[in-house]
């Protein structure tokens, strides 16, 4: 087995598939990346049994093809030290010894039998749902919602993103029971209503890292009750899905919110971040008091006799009220809204607050973020 490949091209693809490999693999072979070399392509595969990621790149030349599993850590550490240059790989199929030759020298290491790598990819399910979209849309949906996923060891669906194919939109929804994000796109839709799947956090995070931002690059999505597959460019990601039912998120979104606040997003965010420094570290609570086109932001820690408050100008329509939020959640919500001004809709101090962009350049996008309040001490 002998082939020549560009060092930078190989590194880019190795770094992508290497993200699948976990810190504690259940099988030694899962610490490896499989190289499947033919005359026209080099296919790289990594898996943790739950997720399988493959990618293809073009070799500069191939003298003899074949398959070999190479330990991911050492091959990545070697390749990332090289400047752009052709690298020659020679593999002895009997001893699995590998020689990597550069313009300055060579390296020797030992691989594994690629046939020991588990066959994680299965044939397409005839009952699966297929969808074509663009990479930019899916990337936006994941990026807008991933931060709101939870870390619940019991309710695993709370650690995931719900992807809904409606007859007029595609919806991405995530919630950790404290905050909720619903991201709608009306420039794509499913063939039928109420088709959905629950995407786990790890494959969602991987997609966020490797999806191109281009709206003109297509992505094929296929999913059944147990598996989802995403195919775009030279990449194919397959993952097992979480079984269960995502909570009825529409039922917890308050519909009648007579108290409406419009304020500069960055000004509010900076004020919250400053005032939260003196908040009680256990509760991390921050209080918002709204009245007469002003908002007072305050926090205190009685144990250490620290407190702080700021008053900001805003547009406010509604009754005078005070509401408490966890400052880290509030900051996270506001940070993930991209418009220069935001709308905050409130009903009363014990019901969730809605956070919406005031101005949105994309008419096909609908973003709603919700945060549960805290009881004010």
Secondary structure, DSSP 8 states (H G I E B T S, - for coil): -EEEEEHHHHHHHHHHHHTT--SS-SSGGGGEEEEEE-SS-EEEEEE-SSEEEEEEE--SEEEE-EEEEEEHHHHHHHHTT--S-EEEEEE-TTT-EEEEE-SS-EEEEE-B-GGGS--------TT-EEEEEEHHHHHHHHHHHGGG----SS-GGGGEEEEEE-SS-EEEEEE-SSEEEEEEETT---SSSSEEEEEEHHHHHHHHHHS---TTSEEEEEE-SSEEEEEETTEEEEEE---S----GGGGS-S---EEEEEEHHHHHHHHHHHGGGS-TTT-EEEEEEETTEEEEEEEEGGGTEEEEEEEE-EEES--EEEEEEHHHHHHHHHT--SSEEEEEES-TTS-EEEEES--S-TTEEEEEEE--B---
